[in-house]
Amino acid sequence: MNISKVVTIFSLTLLFSCGEAPKKEIQESNSYPSIEGFWERKGTVQFVNGKPVDTLFYGIDEDGMKNIKVYSNNNVFWINNYSDKNNPWPGGMGGYGKFEINSDTLTEYMSHGSGTFGAQMHYLKDSLNTDSVKFPFAYILSENSYIQLGGAVPDVDQNISYGEYYEKLPSLRKSKLDGVWKRAYEISYINGVAIDTTSVPLDAILDVKVIKDGYVLVQVDQTNLIKDPTKREYGGGGAFGQIDYEQKNNMSGNMSEFFEFNGGQWPPVDNKPRDAQTAHYASVSFYDDDMYIQITKDTLDRVNSQAGRGVVYKRVE
């Protein structure tokens, strides 16, 4: 085992063994670490008899895997770049839902998703006749890392369990676009003139995105629109990357989205962070603090750029 694993396991042992009492003390003093923000999964921790014994790190033991999760205002998003060749959609998968957290349990109520997870959510919601599926986890939370326990079936004979290990992404910047948004309308423009407005059928498509701390994550669930699960489009879509917003005045500005990898039906990409050649550029105009329109611009003369596509987003409470 290399030294990085030894250090990590030692740190996790301290967190785990001191987890219960310090949590209550910290919570009572109103200095309990916040789970709000973007998190990057770094690997998997193996526990035996309640103690961490090994860590499998992404990029070392699982080459190329990327997994991002974000918690924001009771909303939870996640996405990975794992491509399952047995499915008709080429990209990874992701999810969207609500969450609540108390001193010992992190509960996610997942309702939508992209790729394989989106298909699973659609099947489970139909089978259980529910709007969301409950996922309760034990967790270990510190200021800059957390472990989510319950992601694998324990081995009863050996008392083995596994936890997903995440580290918080640093806050890059704040902007007026920060928040959770849902697509409400599409407006097509030609030469700057609106020619058509289309409302989004909310019972058929859920297109949501979260912007926070200079990052953006998108999830598009189309499982109620595309009825055939063998179709590529059934996988919906998802993406993660960084975002810039250059504010011109209180009601308008320019947005640049630098997506690094995709999910669902969207073709897999592995872009470098902040790659200007693959970025999505759009002008932004706010109707009010809770609604804005973004209109795609094409400054690079790219094929299929969707220039002139206007999308109206409403803030999600």
Sequence and secondary structure as in RCSB ss.txt:
>XXXX:A:sequence
MNISKVVTIFSLTLLFSCGEAPKKEIQESNSYPSIEGFWERKGTVQFVNGKPVDTLFYGIDEDGMKNIKVYSNNN
VFWINNYSDKNNPWPGGMGGYGKFEINSDTLTEYMSHGSGTFGAQMHYLKDSLNTDSVKFPFAYILSENSYIQLG
GAVPDVDQNISYGEYYEKLPSLRKSKLDGVWKRAYEISYINGVAIDTTSVPLDAILDVKVIKDGYVLVQVDQTNL
IKDPTKREYGGGGAFGQIDYEQKNNMSGNMSEFFEFNGGQWPPVDNKPRDAQTAHYASVSFYDDDMYIQITKDTL
DRVNSQAGRGVVYKRVE
>XXXX:A:secstr
  HHHHHHHHHHHHHHHTSHHHHHHHHHTT      EEEEEEEEEEEETTEEEEEEEBTTTBTT  EEEEEETTE
EEEEE    TTSSS SB EEEEEEEE SS EEEEEEEEEHHHHHHHHHHHHHHT S EEEEEEEEE SSEEEEE 
SS  BTTTTEEEEEEEEE       TT EEEEEEEEEEEETTEEEEEEE  TTT EEEEEEETTEEEEEEE TTT
   TTSGGGG EEEEEEEEEEEEETTEEEEEEEEEEEEETS      TT TTT EEEEEEEEETTEEEEEEE SS
  TT  TTEEEEEEE  
